[in-house]
Amino acid sequence: MSRLLIPVLLAAVTASACGTNATVADPAAESAAVSITAMTAVEAPITRFIRVSGTLTPQEDAEVAAEIAGRVVATPVERGSLVRANDSLIQIASTEVEAQAREAQANAAQIEARLGIDGGAAFDVERVPEVANAKAAYELAKNEFSRAERLYQSKLLSQSDFDQRSAQMVATERQYDVAKNGAAQQYQALMGARARVTVAQKALADTVVRAPFAGAVGERFVSVGDYVTRGTKVASVVRIDPLRVELTVPEQYVSAVATGRAVNFEVDAYPKETFTGQVRYVSPSVTASTRALTLEAIVPNPSGRLKPGFFATARIEEAEKRPGILVPSAAVRTVAGTARVFVIATDRAEERVVMTGQVVGDQVEIVSGVKAGERLAANAVNQLVDGIRVAVR
């Protein structure tokens, strides 16, 4: 009985094994195809950008110094204070300077009164009292000489009297000339006195050290009670609107930059936010050590969000467009710094390593790895592997 069962059992085991192999080799047992959307890689002209880096610097940066010597009596600003042009930074004691200004004004007023100049009127030598008196005496002597001359011709006046009238006329004429010369000298003295008034008034104005332009106080170097001399630095002021961004452009891109061109840049302080400036200056020569060109762009900063010293990563638009292969950004998967796409061949996805270039809106340039006209998976790229079956919607 047992001898008859053994061949039957062996046959059953063999049949079972054959049934298992048939199940593994069945194509119906493969996983279902991944549903995707396919897009075609297209060649199109692309607006190119040069990526460069640089640093934001203030439009103006001044270390303001005192113009006169004296004791500091007030410091209305602190580090970081926003100031307008001509706002007070520090104040120096002005008592002595005010006295000197009043003295200079008094001296000038005294000479003006002597010259008969009222209310800032123009100088007229004939209106000077001494000159007017000398002129009157000269006119009188001249008239008397004229009468004496007629009498002398009529034999009614002696020679001595005639000579006396003639000498008197000459003397008064000379006195008149001396008076005019004296008045001219006094007028020059008035010019000197007025100059001293101007100097004294400037010294008085210099007791208040003012901001040369609108901006922010970077540092205040003196305090109340300090004694400053002419040339002592009292504060630094920086202009923060607008700012300048200084960029370094490699030699091969020199032809792409020009004055007036727009510059878009980003800073680490405000991620994913773009700021815009305009090129104002392009260096006339390339630096020999770096083989690079320096350019400067002006950046509006009305809100003061941008700060001098920020590191900027900028894009400068090239003048000419060059063609490139564009694919949807969603079609590119980046793993460990390597970009990959899946090219659709019949019903299979072929994984390719590609090199990407410039981003254009929601598309990205493929520098190598894909040709124009090839179809790519535009979605579900994280679900795909090389060789997997796909179903294109």
KAGINOR-V564813 format. One record per residue. N is the residue number from 1. PHI is phi in whole degrees, -180 to 180 (* if undefined). NEAR is the number of other C-alpha atoms within 8 Angstrom. D_LAST is the distance of its C-alpha to the last C-alpha in Angstrom with 1 decimal. Layout:
BEGIN
n = {N | N}
phi = {PHI | PHI}
near = {NEAR | NEAR}
d_last = {D_LAST | D_LAST}
END
This chain:
BEGIN
n = {1 | 2 | 3 | 4 | 5 | 6 | 7 | 8 | 9 | 10 | 11 | 12 | 13 | 14 | 15 | 16 | 17 | 18 | 19 | 20 | 21 | 22 | 23 | 24 | 25 | 26 | 27 | 28 | 29 | 30 | 31 | 32 | 33 | 34 | 35 | 36 | 37 | 38 | 39 | 40 | 41 | 42 | 43 | 44 | 45 | 46 | 47 | 48 | 49 | 50 | 51 | 52 | 53 | 54 | 55 | 56 | 57 | 58 | 59 | 60 | 61 | 62 | 63 | 64 | 65 | 66 | 67 | 68 | 69 | 70 | 71 | 72 | 73 | 74 | 75 | 76 | 77 | 78 | 79 | 80 | 81 | 82 | 83 | 84 | 85 | 86 | 87 | 88 | 89 | 90 | 91 | 92 | 93 | 94 | 95 | 96 | 97 | 98 | 99 | 100 | 101 | 102 | 103 | 104 | 105 | 106 | 107 | 108 | 109 | 110 | 111 | 112 | 113 | 114 | 115 | 116 | 117 | 118 | 119 | 120 | 121 | 122 | 123 | 124 | 125 | 126 | 127 | 128 | 129 | 130 | 131 | 132 | 133 | 134 | 135 | 136 | 137 | 138 | 139 | 140 | 141 | 142 | 143 | 144 | 145 | 146 | 147 | 148 | 149 | 150 | 151 | 152 | 153 | 154 | 155 | 156 | 157 | 158 | 159 | 160 | 161 | 162 | 163 | 164 | 165 | 166 | 167 | 168 | 169 | 170 | 171 | 172 | 173 | 174 | 175 | 176 | 177 | 178 | 179 | 180 | 181 | 182 | 183 | 184 | 185 | 186 | 187 | 188 | 189 | 190 | 191 | 192 | 193 | 194 | 195 | 196 | 197 | 198 | 199 | 200 | 201 | 202 | 203 | 204 | 205 | 206 | 207 | 208 | 209 | 210 | 211 | 212 | 213 | 214 | 215 | 216 | 217 | 218 | 219 | 220 | 221 | 222 | 223 | 224 | 225 | 226 | 227 | 228 | 229 | 230 | 231 | 232 | 233 | 234 | 235 | 236 | 237 | 238 | 239 | 240 | 241 | 242 | 243 | 244 | 245 | 246 | 247 | 248 | 249 | 250 | 251 | 252 | 253 | 254 | 255 | 256 | 257 | 258 | 259 | 260 | 261 | 262 | 263 | 264 | 265 | 266 | 267 | 268 | 269 | 270 | 271 | 272 | 273 | 274 | 275 | 276 | 277 | 278 | 279 | 280 | 281 | 282 | 283 | 284 | 285 | 286 | 287 | 288 | 289 | 290 | 291 | 292 | 293 | 294 | 295 | 296 | 297 | 298 | 299 | 300 | 301 | 302 | 303 | 304 | 305 | 306 | 307 | 308 | 309 | 310 | 311 | 312 | 313 | 314 | 315 | 316 | 317 | 318 | 319 | 320 | 321 | 322 | 323 | 324 | 325 | 326 | 327 | 328 | 329 | 330 | 331 | 332 | 333 | 334 | 335 | 336 | 337 | 338 | 339 | 340 | 341 | 342 | 343 | 344 | 345 | 346 | 347 | 348 | 349 | 350 | 351 | 352 | 353 | 354 | 355 | 356 | 357 | 358 | 359 | 360 | 361 | 362 | 363 | 364 | 365 | 366 | 367 | 368 | 369 | 370 | 371 | 372 | 373 | 374 | 375 | 376 | 377 | 378 | 379 | 380 | 381 | 382 | 383 | 384 | 385 | 386 | 387 | 388 | 389 | 390 | 391 | 392 | 393}
phi = {* | -63 | -65 | -77 | -76 | -61 | -63 | -66 | -65 | -62 | -65 | -67 | -64 | -64 | -63 | -64 | -64 | -63 | -66 | -66 | -61 | -66 | -69 | -66 | -83 | -75 | -61 | -66 | -79 | -65 | -69 | -69 | -67 | -81 | -81 | -136 | -110 | -106 | -128 | -98 | -68 | -120 | -100 | -149 | -67 | -122 | -74 | -88 | -128 | -96 | -98 | -134 | -128 | -172 | -135 | -79 | -131 | -68 | -63 | -138 | -143 | -120 | -101 | -84 | -118 | -74 | -98 | -135 | -91 | 164 | -91 | -73 | -114 | -157 | -135 | -75 | -120 | -127 | -59 | 93 | -64 | -86 | -131 | -100 | -59 | 76 | -67 | -74 | -101 | -144 | -128 | -107 | -53 | -120 | -59 | -66 | -67 | -63 | -64 | -65 | -66 | -65 | -63 | -64 | -65 | -65 | -64 | -66 | -64 | -63 | -68 | -61 | -65 | -66 | -91 | 74 | -96 | -117 | 61 | 74 | -67 | -69 | -75 | -131 | -61 | -72 | -90 | -72 | -54 | -62 | -68 | -62 | -64 | -64 | -67 | -62 | -64 | -67 | -64 | -64 | -64 | -68 | -68 | -64 | -65 | -63 | -66 | -65 | -67 | -66 | -64 | -65 | -67 | -88 | 64 | -103 | -133 | -74 | -64 | -65 | -66 | -64 | -63 | -65 | -66 | -66 | -64 | -64 | -65 | -64 | -66 | -68 | -66 | -67 | -63 | -64 | -64 | -63 | -64 | -66 | -63 | -64 | -66 | -64 | -66 | -63 | -65 | -64 | -64 | -64 | -61 | -64 | -65 | -66 | -63 | -66 | -64 | -61 | -63 | -66 | -67 | -65 | -60 | -65 | -66 | -74 | -68 | -110 | -85 | -114 | -69 | -74 | -160 | -73 | 172 | -126 | -78 | -80 | -160 | -113 | -98 | -128 | -131 | -59 | 102 | -68 | -102 | -114 | -117 | -61 | 97 | -69 | -73 | -110 | -165 | -115 | -128 | -119 | -88 | -107 | -143 | -84 | -104 | -116 | -119 | -98 | -120 | -113 | -110 | -60 | -58 | -69 | -106 | -59 | -69 | -91 | -111 | -160 | -62 | 95 | -75 | -75 | -128 | -105 | -146 | -127 | -128 | -65 | -67 | -129 | -60 | 61 | -116 | -107 | -116 | -125 | -135 | -134 | -65 | -109 | -141 | -124 | -58 | -75 | -142 | -92 | -67 | -65 | -73 | -106 | 53 | -134 | -110 | -103 | -130 | -132 | -120 | -95 | -123 | -61 | -145 | -64 | -85 | 76 | -69 | -78 | -119 | -57 | 102 | -59 | -85 | -119 | -110 | -115 | -124 | -117 | -73 | -77 | -73 | -109 | -92 | -123 | -70 | -158 | -89 | -114 | -135 | -62 | -60 | -69 | -81 | -104 | -114 | -110 | -128 | 54 | 82 | -108 | -90 | -134 | -133 | -120 | -89 | -89 | -118 | 52 | -112 | -122 | -102 | -105 | -79 | -133 | -86 | -127 | -112 | -94 | -122 | -84 | -88 | -126 | 63 | -96 | -120 | -134 | -80 | -106 | -78 | -151 | 112 | -138 | -106 | -62 | 97 | -75 | -95 | -128 | -69 | -101 | -152 | 56 | -65 | -74 | -97 | -100 | -134 | -64 | 89 | -71 | -74 | -131 | -121 | -84 | -80}
near = {4 | 5 | 6 | 7 | 8 | 8 | 8 | 8 | 8 | 8 | 8 | 8 | 8 | 8 | 8 | 8 | 8 | 8 | 8 | 8 | 8 | 8 | 8 | 7 | 7 | 8 | 5 | 4 | 8 | 6 | 4 | 5 | 8 | 10 | 8 | 12 | 9 | 12 | 10 | 10 | 14 | 9 | 9 | 8 | 8 | 9 | 9 | 10 | 9 | 10 | 8 | 11 | 10 | 12 | 12 | 14 | 11 | 13 | 11 | 7 | 9 | 7 | 9 | 12 | 11 | 14 | 11 | 11 | 9 | 9 | 11 | 16 | 10 | 9 | 11 | 7 | 10 | 9 | 8 | 8 | 8 | 8 | 10 | 9 | 10 | 8 | 8 | 11 | 12 | 14 | 12 | 11 | 10 | 8 | 6 | 7 | 10 | 10 | 8 | 9 | 12 | 8 | 8 | 13 | 11 | 8 | 9 | 12 | 8 | 8 | 12 | 11 | 9 | 9 | 14 | 9 | 11 | 7 | 4 | 5 | 6 | 5 | 7 | 6 | 10 | 8 | 9 | 12 | 10 | 8 | 14 | 10 | 8 | 13 | 11 | 8 | 9 | 13 | 8 | 8 | 12 | 9 | 8 | 9 | 12 | 8 | 8 | 12 | 9 | 8 | 10 | 12 | 8 | 7 | 7 | 7 | 11 | 8 | 7 | 6 | 9 | 13 | 8 | 8 | 12 | 9 | 8 | 9 | 12 | 8 | 8 | 13 | 11 | 8 | 10 | 12 | 8 | 8 | 11 | 11 | 8 | 8 | 13 | 9 | 8 | 10 | 11 | 8 | 9 | 11 | 8 | 8 | 12 | 11 | 8 | 9 | 12 | 8 | 8 | 13 | 9 | 8 | 11 | 11 | 7 | 10 | 12 | 10 | 13 | 10 | 14 | 7 | 8 | 10 | 13 | 12 | 16 | 10 | 10 | 12 | 7 | 8 | 9 | 9 | 7 | 8 | 8 | 11 | 10 | 9 | 8 | 8 | 10 | 12 | 14 | 13 | 14 | 13 | 14 | 14 | 12 | 12 | 15 | 12 | 13 | 12 | 11 | 11 | 11 | 9 | 9 | 5 | 9 | 9 | 6 | 8 | 10 | 8 | 9 | 7 | 10 | 10 | 13 | 11 | 11 | 13 | 11 | 8 | 4 | 7 | 7 | 5 | 7 | 7 | 8 | 10 | 11 | 12 | 15 | 10 | 8 | 12 | 8 | 4 | 5 | 10 | 8 | 6 | 4 | 5 | 9 | 11 | 14 | 11 | 13 | 12 | 13 | 12 | 13 | 9 | 11 | 6 | 4 | 8 | 5 | 6 | 9 | 10 | 7 | 10 | 10 | 13 | 11 | 13 | 11 | 13 | 12 | 11 | 5 | 6 | 9 | 8 | 8 | 11 | 14 | 12 | 13 | 11 | 8 | 8 | 13 | 10 | 10 | 8 | 7 | 4 | 5 | 8 | 12 | 12 | 14 | 14 | 12 | 13 | 8 | 4 | 8 | 10 | 16 | 12 | 11 | 9 | 9 | 13 | 9 | 10 | 8 | 8 | 8 | 8 | 5 | 7 | 10 | 14 | 13 | 14 | 11 | 8 | 9 | 10 | 8 | 9 | 7 | 10 | 11 | 13 | 16 | 12 | 9 | 8 | 13 | 5 | 6 | 10 | 8 | 8 | 8 | 11 | 10 | 11 | 9 | 7 | 6}
d_last = {64.0 | 62.2 | 62.3 | 60.4 | 57.6 | 56.8 | 55.2 | 53.2 | 51.8 | 50.9 | 49.0 | 47.1 | 46.1 | 45.0 | 42.9 | 41.2 | 40.4 | 39.0 | 36.7 | 35.3 | 34.5 | 32.6 | 30.3 | 29.4 | 28.5 | 26.3 | 22.6 | 21.5 | 22.9 | 20.3 | 17.9 | 14.5 | 11.5 | 10.1 | 6.6 | 6.0 | 5.5 | 7.5 | 10.7 | 13.6 | 17.1 | 19.5 | 23.3 | 25.1 | 28.6 | 29.0 | 31.9 | 33.5 | 35.4 | 38.2 | 38.3 | 41.9 | 43.8 | 47.1 | 49.2 | 50.0 | 53.7 | 55.9 | 56.8 | 60.4 | 62.2 | 65.9 | 68.6 | 71.1 | 74.7 | 78.0 | 80.2 | 83.4 | 85.0 | 85.4 | 84.5 | 81.1 | 81.5 | 77.9 | 74.4 | 72.0 | 68.8 | 67.0 | 64.4 | 61.1 | 62.9 | 61.3 | 63.9 | 64.4 | 66.4 | 70.1 | 69.6 | 72.3 | 71.6 | 75.1 | 78.5 | 81.8 | 85.3 | 86.6 | 90.2 | 92.0 | 89.7 | 90.3 | 94.0 | 93.8 | 91.8 | 94.5 | 97.2 | 95.6 | 95.2 | 98.8 | 100.1 | 98.1 | 99.3 | 102.9 | 102.8 | 101.1 | 104.0 | 106.5 | 104.9 | 104.6 | 100.8 | 99.4 | 95.9 | 94.3 | 96.2 | 96.4 | 99.4 | 102.4 | 105.4 | 107.8 | 106.8 | 107.9 | 111.1 | 113.1 | 112.1 | 112.9 | 116.4 | 117.1 | 116.0 | 118.4 | 121.2 | 120.6 | 120.5 | 123.7 | 125.4 | 124.2 | 125.7 | 128.9 | 129.1 | 128.6 | 131.6 | 133.6 | 133.0 | 134.3 | 137.3 | 137.9 | 137.8 | 140.3 | 142.6 | 142.2 | 140.5 | 141.8 | 140.1 | 139.5 | 137.9 | 135.6 | 134.6 | 133.9 | 131.5 | 129.8 | 129.3 | 128.1 | 125.4 | 124.2 | 124.1 | 122.0 | 119.6 | 119.1 | 118.6 | 116.0 | 114.1 | 114.4 | 112.9 | 110.0 | 109.4 | 109.6 | 107.2 | 104.7 | 105.1 | 104.5 | 101.4 | 100.1 | 100.9 | 98.9 | 95.9 | 96.3 | 96.6 | 93.5 | 91.6 | 92.8 | 91.5 | 88.1 | 88.0 | 89.2 | 86.5 | 83.8 | 85.1 | 85.0 | 81.4 | 80.5 | 81.5 | 78.0 | 75.3 | 72.3 | 68.6 | 68.2 | 64.7 | 62.2 | 60.3 | 60.6 | 63.5 | 62.6 | 65.9 | 69.4 | 72.1 | 75.2 | 76.5 | 79.2 | 82.6 | 81.5 | 83.7 | 81.9 | 83.3 | 82.1 | 78.9 | 77.9 | 74.1 | 73.5 | 69.7 | 66.5 | 64.2 | 60.6 | 58.8 | 55.2 | 54.0 | 52.9 | 52.2 | 51.8 | 49.1 | 50.4 | 47.8 | 48.2 | 46.2 | 46.2 | 48.1 | 45.2 | 43.8 | 47.1 | 46.2 | 43.3 | 45.5 | 48.0 | 49.9 | 48.1 | 44.6 | 42.4 | 41.8 | 39.1 | 39.8 | 39.2 | 41.7 | 41.4 | 43.1 | 40.2 | 36.9 | 34.0 | 36.4 | 37.2 | 40.7 | 41.8 | 45.0 | 46.5 | 48.2 | 52.0 | 53.5 | 52.6 | 55.0 | 56.9 | 56.8 | 54.7 | 56.0 | 57.4 | 56.7 | 53.0 | 52.2 | 50.5 | 51.0 | 51.8 | 50.5 | 51.1 | 49.0 | 50.2 | 48.1 | 48.9 | 49.5 | 50.9 | 49.8 | 51.2 | 48.0 | 48.1 | 51.0 | 52.9 | 52.0 | 48.3 | 46.3 | 43.8 | 40.7 | 40.2 | 38.0 | 39.7 | 37.8 | 38.6 | 39.9 | 37.7 | 33.9 | 32.6 | 29.2 | 26.7 | 23.2 | 21.0 | 17.7 | 16.4 | 18.8 | 16.2 | 15.2 | 18.8 | 20.2 | 24.0 | 26.0 | 29.8 | 29.8 | 27.6 | 24.3 | 21.4 | 18.0 | 15.4 | 15.0 | 12.3 | 14.6 | 13.3 | 11.7 | 13.7 | 14.1 | 17.4 | 19.2 | 21.5 | 24.2 | 24.5 | 27.1 | 26.1 | 28.2 | 28.4 | 26.2 | 25.4 | 24.2 | 20.7 | 20.5 | 22.5 | 24.2 | 23.8 | 27.3 | 26.7 | 24.2 | 21.5 | 22.0 | 20.9 | 18.0 | 16.4 | 12.7 | 12.5 | 10.5 | 10.9 | 10.9 | 12.2 | 14.5 | 17.3 | 15.7 | 15.3 | 18.3 | 19.2 | 18.1 | 15.7 | 13.1 | 9.5 | 6.4 | 3.8 | 0.0}
END
